[in-house]
């Protein structure tokens, strides 16, 4: 399914990113900061059509500089982000979504994202890195977003309620992203285990590897208390029913 975070970025900036890894150029983050604080980031210096790592790094450094100007204490792992790996970019997008939502006053209806970047952008030319199992998503520390929120002035009688709604929306989105990450990790490891099982089954009749195959299958089929197979559970239930009938 399409990442909610990418849909959010596309909606704000009128882009057509297709995956989390496209965020590795840093360009979209730069423009979203420019949308909130136009004087804190020189958008003309952002390389929206960057295709190489050194150009990505220039964009991320612009973002870092804007964070310093805004007194935002957030570590930006540039060298990991520019590699285009899912997990690193997923975690940063997760944090930035919450940060942006908290600080967004909604007062940018006249902001034309395409015109601001001169029509550049579109699908980022992010590299497709070697696949790896994503680690369980970590919750982004709220301290940086909370600190930056003090810089944004809000007015109106419904400010508190709007802020609460946005906070809840951010939390819901964060949980959605976390579930997506856990599901991807689960599917990845299940596929690996299934491949190992099929390989062992193919070698079961080979006496040369018989002991090794038997040991691997024994480990694969091991269970723990509370995680037994469906058959074990049914047998246990029938045993309990028989005991009750005897009494």
The 8 nearest C-alpha neighbors of each residue, nearest first, counted from 0:
[[1, 2, 3, 179, 18, 17, 183, 6],
 [2, 0, 3, 6, 18, 5, 17, 4],
 [1, 3, 4, 5, 0, 6, 18, 19],
 [2, 4, 6, 5, 7, 1, 172, 176],
 [5, 3, 7, 2, 6, 8, 92, 96],
 [6, 4, 8, 7, 2, 3, 9, 19],
 [5, 7, 9, 3, 4, 8, 10, 2],
 [6, 8, 4, 10, 5, 9, 3, 11],
 [9, 7, 5, 11, 10, 6, 12, 4],
 [10, 8, 14, 13, 6, 12, 7, 11],
 [9, 11, 7, 8, 13, 12, 6, 14],
 [10, 12, 8, 9, 13, 7, 112, 31],
 [11, 13, 112, 9, 14, 10, 8, 113],
 [14, 12, 9, 10, 11, 112, 113, 15],
 [15, 13, 9, 121, 12, 16, 120, 122],
 [16, 14, 121, 122, 9, 17, 13, 6],
 [15, 17, 122, 14, 18, 21, 9, 121],
 [16, 18, 15, 5, 21, 122, 19, 1],
 [19, 17, 20, 21, 16, 5, 2, 1],
 [18, 20, 21, 22, 89, 5, 85, 88],
 [19, 21, 83, 22, 18, 85, 23, 84],
 [22, 20, 123, 125, 19, 23, 18, 16],
 [21, 23, 20, 24, 19, 25, 88, 27],
 [22, 24, 81, 83, 21, 25, 80, 20],
 [25, 23, 55, 26, 22, 81, 21, 49],
 [26, 24, 59, 23, 58, 28, 27, 22],
 [27, 25, 29, 24, 28, 47, 58, 45],
 [28, 26, 30, 29, 25, 31, 22, 8],
 [29, 27, 31, 25, 30, 26, 32, 62],
 [28, 30, 26, 32, 27, 31, 62, 33],
 [31, 29, 33, 27, 32, 28, 34, 26],
 [30, 32, 34, 28, 33, 29, 27, 35],
 [31, 33, 35, 29, 34, 30, 36, 28],
 [34, 32, 37, 30, 36, 31, 35, 40],
 [33, 35, 31, 32, 36, 37, 30, 107],
 [36, 34, 32, 33, 37, 31, 103, 102],
 [35, 37, 33, 38, 39, 34, 32, 40],
 [38, 36, 33, 39, 34, 40, 35, 32],
 [39, 37, 36, 40, 41, 33, 35, 65],
 [40, 38, 65, 36, 37, 68, 33, 41],
 [39, 41, 65, 33, 38, 42, 37, 61],
 [42, 40, 43, 44, 39, 38, 45, 33],
 [41, 43, 44, 45, 40, 30, 33, 116],
 [44, 42, 41, 45, 116, 46, 115, 117],
 [43, 45, 42, 41, 46, 58, 61, 40],
 [46, 44, 42, 43, 58, 47, 26, 29],
 [47, 45, 49, 48, 44, 26, 58, 54],
 [46, 48, 120, 26, 49, 119, 45, 116],
 [47, 49, 46, 120, 50, 119, 123, 124],
 [50, 48, 46, 47, 54, 51, 55, 24],
 [49, 51, 124, 48, 52, 125, 54, 55],
 [52, 50, 54, 53, 49, 55, 124, 125],
 [53, 51, 55, 54, 81, 56, 50, 82],
 [52, 54, 56, 55, 51, 57, 81, 49],
 [53, 55, 57, 56, 52, 51, 49, 58],
 [56, 54, 24, 52, 58, 53, 57, 25],
 [55, 57, 59, 53, 54, 58, 60, 52],
 [58, 56, 54, 60, 55, 59, 61, 53],
 [59, 57, 61, 55, 56, 60, 25, 45],
 [58, 60, 62, 56, 25, 61, 57, 63],
 [59, 61, 63, 57, 62, 58, 56, 64],
 [62, 60, 64, 58, 59, 63, 65, 57],
 [61, 63, 59, 65, 60, 64, 29, 66],
 [62, 64, 60, 66, 61, 65, 59, 67],
 [65, 63, 61, 67, 66, 62, 60, 68],
 [66, 64, 68, 62, 67, 63, 39, 40],
 [65, 67, 71, 63, 69, 64, 68, 70],
 [66, 68, 70, 64, 65, 69, 71, 63],
 [69, 67, 65, 66, 70, 64, 39, 71],
 [68, 70, 66, 67, 71, 65, 147, 39],
 [71, 69, 67, 68, 66, 72, 147, 146],
 [72, 70, 66, 69, 143, 147, 73, 67],
 [73, 71, 143, 70, 74, 66, 67, 146],
 [72, 74, 71, 143, 75, 66, 144, 63],
 [73, 75, 76, 72, 63, 77, 71, 143],
 [74, 76, 77, 73, 63, 59, 91, 80],
 [77, 75, 79, 78, 80, 74, 87, 81],
 [76, 78, 80, 79, 75, 81, 59, 56],
 [77, 79, 80, 76, 81, 82, 56, 75],
 [80, 78, 77, 82, 81, 76, 87, 84],
 [79, 81, 77, 82, 23, 78, 88, 87],
 [80, 82, 23, 83, 79, 78, 52, 77],
 [83, 81, 80, 79, 84, 78, 23, 128],
 [82, 84, 20, 23, 81, 80, 126, 125],
 [85, 83, 82, 86, 87, 128, 20, 88],
 [84, 86, 88, 20, 89, 87, 19, 83],
 [85, 87, 89, 88, 133, 84, 90, 134],
 [88, 86, 90, 89, 85, 80, 84, 91],
 [87, 89, 91, 85, 90, 86, 80, 92],
 [88, 90, 86, 92, 87, 91, 85, 93],
 [91, 89, 93, 87, 88, 92, 86, 94],
 [90, 92, 94, 88, 93, 89, 95, 87],
 [93, 91, 95, 89, 94, 90, 96, 88],
 [92, 94, 90, 91, 96, 95, 89, 173],
 [93, 95, 139, 91, 92, 97, 96, 98],
 [96, 94, 98, 92, 97, 93, 99, 91],
 [97, 95, 99, 93, 98, 94, 92, 100],
 [96, 98, 169, 100, 95, 94, 99, 101],
 [97, 99, 144, 95, 101, 96, 100, 94],
 [100, 98, 102, 96, 101, 97, 103, 95],
 [99, 101, 97, 103, 102, 98, 96, 165],
 [100, 102, 98, 99, 103, 97, 166, 165],
 [103, 101, 99, 148, 100, 104, 151, 98],
 [102, 104, 100, 105, 99, 101, 35, 106],
 [105, 103, 106, 102, 153, 151, 107, 35],
 [104, 106, 103, 107, 108, 35, 102, 100],
 [107, 105, 104, 108, 103, 109, 35, 110],
 [106, 108, 110, 109, 105, 34, 35, 104],
 [109, 107, 110, 106, 105, 111, 34, 112],
 [108, 110, 107, 111, 106, 112, 34, 105],
 [109, 111, 107, 108, 112, 34, 115, 114],
 [110, 112, 114, 113, 115, 109, 108, 12],
 [113, 111, 115, 12, 114, 110, 116, 13],
 [114, 112, 118, 115, 116, 111, 117, 13],
 [113, 115, 117, 111, 116, 112, 118, 110],
 [114, 116, 112, 113, 117, 111, 118, 42],
 [117, 115, 113, 114, 118, 119, 112, 42],
 [116, 118, 114, 119, 115, 113, 112, 120],
 [119, 117, 113, 116, 114, 120, 115, 112],
 [120, 118, 117, 116, 47, 48, 121, 113],
 [119, 121, 47, 48, 122, 118, 14, 123],
 [122, 120, 14, 15, 123, 16, 119, 48],
 [121, 123, 16, 15, 124, 120, 14, 21],
 [122, 124, 21, 125, 121, 16, 48, 120],
 [125, 123, 50, 122, 126, 21, 49, 48],
 [126, 124, 21, 123, 83, 20, 127, 23],
 [127, 125, 128, 83, 124, 82, 20, 21],
 [126, 128, 125, 129, 83, 84, 20, 130],
 [129, 127, 126, 84, 130, 83, 82, 85],
 [128, 130, 131, 127, 84, 126, 83, 132],
 [131, 129, 128, 132, 84, 127, 85, 133],
 [132, 130, 133, 129, 187, 84, 128, 85],
 [131, 133, 184, 187, 134, 130, 188, 183],
 [134, 132, 86, 184, 131, 135, 180, 183],
 [133, 135, 136, 132, 184, 86, 180, 181],
 [136, 134, 181, 180, 137, 133, 184, 177],
 [135, 137, 177, 180, 134, 138, 90, 181],
 [138, 136, 139, 135, 90, 177, 134, 140],
 [137, 139, 140, 136, 173, 94, 90, 93],
 [138, 140, 94, 141, 137, 93, 90, 91],
 [139, 141, 142, 138, 143, 94, 144, 73],
 [140, 142, 144, 143, 145, 139, 98, 94],
 [143, 141, 145, 144, 140, 146, 72, 147],
 [144, 142, 146, 72, 145, 141, 71, 73],
 [143, 145, 98, 147, 141, 146, 142, 148],
 [144, 146, 142, 148, 143, 147, 141, 149],
 [147, 145, 143, 144, 148, 149, 142, 71],
 [146, 148, 144, 149, 145, 150, 71, 143],
 [147, 149, 145, 150, 102, 151, 146, 144],
 [150, 148, 147, 151, 146, 145, 152, 102],
 [151, 149, 148, 147, 152, 69, 146, 102],
 [150, 152, 148, 149, 102, 153, 147, 104],
 [153, 151, 150, 154, 149, 104, 148, 102],
 [152, 154, 151, 158, 104, 155, 159, 102],
 [153, 155, 158, 152, 156, 157, 104, 159],
 [156, 154, 157, 158, 153, 159, 161, 160],
 [155, 157, 158, 154, 159, 160, 161, 153],
 [156, 158, 160, 155, 159, 161, 154, 162],
 [159, 157, 161, 160, 155, 156, 162, 154],
 [158, 160, 162, 161, 157, 163, 156, 164],
 [159, 161, 163, 157, 162, 158, 164, 165],
 [162, 160, 164, 158, 163, 159, 157, 165],
 [163, 161, 165, 159, 160, 164, 166, 158],
 [162, 164, 166, 160, 161, 165, 159, 167],
 [165, 163, 161, 167, 166, 162, 168, 160],
 [166, 164, 168, 162, 167, 163, 169, 100],
 [165, 167, 163, 169, 164, 168, 162, 170],
 [168, 166, 170, 164, 169, 165, 171, 163],
 [169, 167, 165, 171, 166, 170, 172, 164],
 [168, 170, 172, 97, 166, 167, 171, 165],
 [169, 171, 173, 167, 172, 168, 174, 166],
 [172, 170, 168, 174, 173, 169, 167, 175],
 [171, 173, 175, 169, 174, 170, 168, 176],
 [174, 172, 170, 176, 175, 171, 169, 177],
 [173, 175, 177, 171, 172, 176, 178, 170],
 [176, 174, 172, 178, 173, 177, 171, 179],
 [175, 177, 179, 173, 174, 178, 180, 172],
 [176, 178, 174, 180, 136, 175, 179, 173],
 [179, 177, 181, 175, 180, 176, 182, 174],
 [180, 178, 176, 182, 177, 181, 183, 175],
 [179, 181, 177, 183, 178, 182, 136, 176],
 [180, 182, 184, 178, 183, 179, 135, 185],
 [183, 181, 185, 179, 184, 180, 178, 186],
 [184, 182, 180, 186, 185, 181, 187, 179],
 [183, 185, 181, 187, 182, 133, 186, 132],
 [186, 184, 182, 183, 187, 188, 189, 181],
 [187, 185, 189, 183, 184, 188, 190, 182],
 [186, 188, 184, 190, 185, 189, 183, 132],
 [189, 187, 191, 190, 185, 186, 192, 184],
 [188, 190, 186, 192, 191, 187, 185, 193],
 [191, 189, 193, 188, 187, 192, 186, 194],
 [190, 192, 188, 194, 189, 193, 195, 187],
 [193, 191, 195, 189, 194, 190, 196, 188],
 [192, 194, 196, 190, 195, 191, 189, 197],
 [193, 195, 191, 197, 192, 196, 198, 190],
 [196, 194, 192, 198, 193, 197, 199, 191],
 [195, 197, 193, 199, 194, 198, 200, 192],
 [198, 196, 200, 194, 199, 195, 193, 201],
 [197, 199, 195, 201, 196, 200, 194, 202],
 [200, 198, 202, 196, 201, 197, 212, 203],
 [199, 201, 197, 203, 202, 198, 196, 212],
 [200, 202, 198, 199, 203, 197, 204, 205],
 [201, 203, 199, 205, 200, 204, 198, 212],
 [204, 202, 200, 205, 201, 199, 209, 212],
 [205, 203, 202, 206, 209, 201, 200, 208],
 [204, 206, 202, 207, 203, 208, 209, 201],
 [207, 205, 209, 208, 204, 203, 210, 202],
 [208, 206, 205, 209, 210, 211, 204, 202],
 [207, 209, 211, 206, 210, 205, 212, 202],
 [208, 210, 206, 212, 211, 207, 205, 213],
 [211, 209, 213, 212, 208, 214, 206, 207],
 [210, 212, 214, 208, 213, 209, 215, 216],
 [213, 211, 215, 209, 214, 199, 210, 208],
 [214, 212, 210, 216, 211, 215, 217, 209],
 [213, 215, 217, 211, 212, 216, 210, 218],
 [216, 214, 212, 218, 217, 213, 219, 211],
 [217, 215, 219, 213, 218, 214, 220, 212],
 [216, 218, 214, 220, 215, 219, 213, 221],
 [219, 217, 215, 221, 216, 220, 214, 213],
 [220, 218, 216, 217, 221, 215, 196, 192],
 [219, 221, 217, 218, 216, 222, 215, 228],
 [220, 222, 218, 219, 217, 223, 216, 227],
 [223, 221, 227, 226, 220, 224, 228, 225],
 [222, 224, 226, 225, 227, 221, 228, 220],
 [225, 223, 226, 227, 222, 221, 228, 232],
 [224, 226, 227, 223, 222, 228, 232, 231],
 [227, 225, 223, 224, 222, 228, 229, 232],
 [226, 228, 222, 225, 231, 223, 229, 224],
 [227, 229, 230, 231, 226, 232, 222, 233],
 [230, 228, 232, 231, 233, 227, 234, 226],
 [231, 229, 233, 232, 228, 234, 227, 235],
 [232, 230, 234, 228, 229, 233, 227, 235],
 [231, 233, 235, 229, 230, 234, 236, 228],
 [234, 232, 236, 230, 235, 231, 237, 229],
 [235, 233, 237, 231, 236, 232, 238, 230],
 [236, 234, 238, 232, 233, 237, 231, 239],
 [235, 237, 233, 239, 238, 234, 232, 240],
 [238, 236, 240, 234, 239, 235, 241, 233],
 [237, 239, 235, 241, 236, 240, 234, 242],
 [238, 240, 242, 236, 237, 241, 235, 243],
 [239, 241, 237, 243, 242, 238, 236, 244],
 [242, 240, 244, 238, 243, 239, 237, 245],
 [241, 243, 239, 245, 240, 244, 238, 246],
 [242, 244, 240, 246, 245, 241, 239, 238],
 [245, 243, 241, 246, 242, 240, 239, 238],
 [246, 244, 242, 243, 241, 240, 239, 238],
 [245, 243, 244, 242, 241, 240, 239, 238]]
